[in-house]
Amino acid sequence: MKKILFISLAVVLALSIGLVGCSAPTQYTLTTASSSGGSVFPAAGDHTYDSGQAVDIKATPAEGYNFVNWTGDVSTVANVNAATTKITMDGDCSIKANFEAQPWNTTITLECHFTVPNAQTSVAAKVYLPWIAELEAINGTKGGHFKVNVTYGDTPYDSTTGLWALSTGVVDMGQLSGDNFKLGGIGYLPFFFPSITSAAYTYQKLFRDEANTWDVLGELDDVKVLIASPLWGDQFFGNFNATTLAAFVDKKMRAEGAETDTITALKAIPVTIPTSDVANALSLHTVDGLFFTYSAWNFGVHTATSYCTEVNLKFRPYMLAMNKAVYDGLPGEARAALDSICTPAKAVAYATSHLASQGFSKGKITALHPIDYLSAAELANWKTATSGVANKWVTYMNGLGFQGAAILARAQALMTEQP
């Protein structure tokens, strides 16, 4: 019995001595990444494995893309040309999965609908149609190209149902205004944007490039904004001389979207009517005036207006957008080509071009109606009177689950960043 106990103790002692001499296996870091057009497994980032371990790696191309190869520290990758393969960990290494757009050799036909008129100075004529012409001029490496069929009017949808029509795929492409989704209300804040170019740049970033960050309600989940182009700064059109704040007291002003708060701040009475009914409403004195850009000419406002006051109150957002499923389903090369003309720089360029056309219709209105300009002191009064509108918008957005103050701060940063 003692002998058995002695042997057992000896075994335990030997094992203990052996364990003291052991160490944990060496480990290495695998860093994975991918080009645009696909994803990688293990997910992009750093991963730790034991020395000598064979790790499964996989590259998954997105719709319209093909896997090309693995690059980087690939000396121990079993097959650099295989989307699914292994890498043996004999040291720290970084690898990248590379993808390329599939060749584009088809004609892509898109149905596009505008509810704004195709008049000489409209956003359709100065922004949407030139942009579409630029899109149709693109050719894929295998001869692919776009063909866009454009219609106008309130059928199959009007401006108030634009987001629904695009989201559900009633049409492939169409226009959106800031009234269609909550984030768009930022475009109606008075005197927030210093220029049409700063507004265009900011809209393009917030509504397209950063939509996933700020659109907490997911209103743009099924829509891809393509190009943003705010209308010219809003002027006052109406049948009273609106060069002082006092002139607005108890006047009936046509309102849309978030500008209702601005009209209330001026102590006027907001009245909601469609743009198409504005001229008639002015003639019948249903409203006494409205804030509109010089494209009001396109809606016949000049026939019922006695005064126009230069204000540049706000830059309301307009966008050309696309059904997200249609966008995602494009061949990779086609989508990349489309994206190449959906940049902030393009948005600014088209907004600037649209602004340049102001001289045409403004000249006509000048010939027909007296234009009174606000004095510097009175403009300061207007800005003071409407200074609380942005805070009210922040409160409203916070109530919906947005971070209103953060959105305004981001917009301010974008304005500073704008080239």
N, C-alpha and C positions, 0 to 999 in steps of 0.2 A: 504494500500500500504506500509506504514512504517512497519507494522507488518510483512508482507511478506519479506521485505528486511532484517528485523532484524533476522528472522528465517534462511534466506539464509546465512547471515554472520555467524550465530552461527554454521551452518552445516560446512561451510568452516573452521572455527576455530577448530572445533572438529576433522575434518579430518586431519588438519595440525598437531594437537597435537598427533594424532594417528600415523602418518607417522614418526614423530620424534622417536617414540619408536620402529619402525620396524628395522630389520637387514637382510642382504643378507643370503640366505640359506647356511649352511655348505657344503663345497665341499671336496671331497677326490680324491686321485690319484690312478688310476688303471695302473699297469705296466704289459705289456704283453710280452711274449717271446715264442719261440718254439724250439724244438730240430731239428736236421737235418732231412730231409725227409718230410718237409711240411711248411706251413705258417699259420699265425694266423690273425684274425680280432677281434677287432681293431689291426692295424699293430703293430708289435713289437715296444715297447717304452712306454712312459708315456702319460696318458690321464686323464683329469679331469672331474668329474661328481658330480651332487648334491647328498647330503646325501639321502639315501633311494631309489635312482633311480635304476631300473632294466635295466642292460645293456646287449644287445645281444652280445654274443661271438661265434666265429666260428673257427674251426680248419680245414684246407684243406690239405690233404696228397698229396705229389708229386707222380708222376708215380712210381709204384712199392712199395709204402709204405702204411701202415694202421695207422689210428689214434688209440692211446692207451687210454689216459686219460688226465685230467687236474690235475696238481699238484701245490703246493704252498699254498697260503691263500685261500683255497677253501671252507671254512665253509658256505658261502652263495651262492655257485654255485649250481644251481638247480639240475644238473646231471653231476657229474665229468666224467662219462663214455660216454657222448654224445658229438659228434663233434660240434653240434649246440645246444647251451643252453643259460642260462642267469646267471648273477651274480648281486647280490644286494649290493649296495655300503653302507656299514655301517662303513667304515673306510678305510685307505690306505691299499692297498693289491697288491700283485704280484702273477701272475698266469702264468703257462707254459703249452703249448700244447705239448704232447709227441707223437712221431711217431716211428714205427718200420718197418723194411723191411719185405715185404711179403715173405713167405717161397718160396724157390727156388727149384723146383723139375723137371726142364727140362734141356735138352741138348741145349746149345746155340752154334750154328755153325756160325763161322765168316770166310769170305773169305779175305785172306791177300795176298798182292802182293808186291814184292821187285824188284827194278831195279838194285840193286847191286848184284854181284855174291855171291854164297854160297861157297866161298873159305875159306881155313882154317883160314886166318887172317882177313877176311872181317868183317864189322860191323854186317852183317847179321848173320854170324857164331858165333861171340863172344858176341853179345848183343841181337839181335832180337830173334833168335831161343832159346837161353837159357831163355829169358824172357817169350816167348810163352810157353815153357815147364813148367815154374813156374805157368803160368796162367792156363794151362790145369790140373795141379795137384791140383787145388783148388776144394773143394767139398762143395756144399751147405748143409744146415741142413736137407734138404729133398732129398738129392742125386743129386742136380743139378750140372752141370759142363760145362766147355767150350771145344769146339772142333774147332781148327783153321786150315783151309786148306791154304797152302802156295804155291804160284807160283812165278816164276822169269822171267825176261826178259822185253822187251819193249811193251808187250801186256798184258793187255788192256791199259796200259799207260806207258810213260817213265818218267824220273826224272823231266823234265820240266813241265809236266802236272799233277804231283803228287797231288798238292793242289786241282786242279779241279776234279780229279778222286775221291778223298776222300770227297770233299764238296758235290758232286752230288750223292754220293752213288754208283758209278761204282764198287767200292770195299768197304768192311767194314773197313779194316785196311790196312795200307801201310806206306811207308817211306816218310819223307819230308826232304829237305835240306834247308839251309839258303837262297838259291836262290829263294825258292818258295813264300816267303812273306817278306815284307820290314823290319820288325823287326828283322828277321833272319840275316840281314846283319851285325849285331854286332859281329857275330862269325868270320868275316873276317878281323877284325881290327888287324893290326900287333902288336905283343908284348903287347896286352892289358891284356890278361889273363896270370897269372903267372904259371898255371898248368892245366892239363887236368881235374883234380878234381874240381878246382874252376870254370872252364868253364861248366862242367856238372851240378853243383849245380845251377849256375846262369841261364843257359838255362832252367832247369826244372822249376825254379820259374817264370822267365819272360814269357816263352812260354806256361806254363800250369797254374800254380797257380795264376799268375798275368796278364794273357792275356787280361782280360777285362779292366785292367788299362792302358796298354801300346799299345795295338793293335788298335789304333784310326781309322784305315781304315776298321776294321772289317774283315780282311782277314782270321782270324781264327774263325769267328763266327760259321761256319758250320763244324768245325773240333775240335776234342779234342785231344790234345797232350797227349800221355800216358807216354812215357819214352824218355828222351834225352840222347844221348851219342855222344859227339864230337869225331871225329877221332883224332888220334895222332897228335901232332904238325907237321905242314908241313915242309918238307925238300926240298932242291933243287935237282932235277934230270935233267940232261941234257948232252949236248955234248961240254961244255966248263967248265973250272975250275972256279966256282963261289965263290971264297973266298975273293974277294974284290968288292967294289961297282963299280969300273971302268970296271970290267969284264961284267957288265950288259948293258953298254951303247950300244943302238941300236940293242940289241939282241931281237929276237922274242920269246916271252914267252906266253905259253898257259895261258889264263885267264878265270876265271868264277866268276860271281857275283861281289861282292864288292872288290875282290882282284885286279880288274883292276886298282884301284887307287894306290894300293901298287906297282904294276909292273911299272906303270907310274912314281911313285916317285923314283924308282930305275933307271930311265932313259932307261928302256927297252920298247919294243913295245908289247902291249897286243894283243893276237890273240885268238878269241873265237872258240873253237872246242869241240865236245863232248868228254867225258872221254874215251869212247870206241874207239876213233880214235887217241888217244895220241901216242901210240907206232908207228903206221904207220906214223903219222905226224913227229915224231922224226927221223924216218928212211929216210923220204923224205926231211928232213930239212925244212918242212913247219913251224916248230917251232924249236928253239934251246934248249928249256928246259921248265920246269914247276915246280910249287910248289905242292907237293903232300905228302901224308903220306907214310909210308912204305907199305901200302896196294897197292901201285902202282904195286907191284909184281903181284897182281891179274889181272892187265890189260896188262901184258906183257911189261911194260915199261923197265924192265931190259934187254930186247933183243935189245934195241936201245939206251941205255944210257951209257955214258962213265964215268960220274962223279956223285957223290952224296955228297952234303954238308949238314952237320948237322946244322940246323937253329932253329927249333921249332918256326917258324914264327907266326903261328896262329893256333887256334883250331876250325876248321869249324864245325858247328852244324849239327847233323843228329838226326832225331826224328822218333819214331814209333808213328803213329797217328791213329785216328779212326773217322769215320763219326759221327758227333754230334747227329744226330737223332737216330742212332743206339745205341749210348752210353746212351742217355736219355731214350730210350725205354727198357733198361735192367731192369729186376726185381731189386728191391731195394737191396736185399741181394747180388745179382750178381754184381751190380755196386759197392757196398761197398767192395766186395772181390777184384774186379779189382783195385779199388782205393788204396787198401792196398799195392799193389806192384807198384804204380805209384808215389812214394815219391822222394824227393830230395836225400835222403840217398840211395835209390835204384839206382838212376841215377849215383851217384858218384861210387857206388860199381861196376856197369857194366862198366863204363868208365875205372875204375882202372883195371878191368879184361881184358878189351880190350887192354889197354896199355901194360899189362904184355905179351901179345902175340907178341909184337913188336920184342922181342928177336929172335923169329923164323925167320921171313923174313929178318930182318936186318942182321942176321948172313949170310944168303944166299947172300945178296947183297954185304956184306963185302968180301966174298970169290971171287966175280966176278969183282968188281969195286973198284978203290981207293976211299976212303972217306977222304976228307980234312975238317978239323974243323975250324970254324972261330976263330980267336984270340979274346981276350977280347976287344982289341982296335977296331978291325974291326966290332965286334958285336955292339959296341957302335955307330959306324958310321952308321950301318944299322938302328938302332933304331932312330937315329937323322934324317936320310934321310926320314923315314916313319912316323915321329912324327905328321905331318900335316894331315895324312889320317883320323884320328878320328875326327878332326875339320871339315874336308870336309864331313864326314858322318853326323855329327850333322847338318850342313847347309842343306844337301840334305833332311834329315828327317824333319827338320823344314819346308821346302818348301812343304812337303806332309801333314803337319798338326800335325806331332808328336812334342813332346818336347824332341828333341835330347839330349840336355845337361842333362835333368832330367833322361833320360834312362841310360846314362852313369854313372851318379851319383848313381842311384839305383843299377846298376851292380857292381860298386865299393863297395857299402855297402854290397851287397850279398856276395862278395868275402871275405869281412872281417868277415861276419857272418858264412860262411861255416865251419861246424864242422870238 
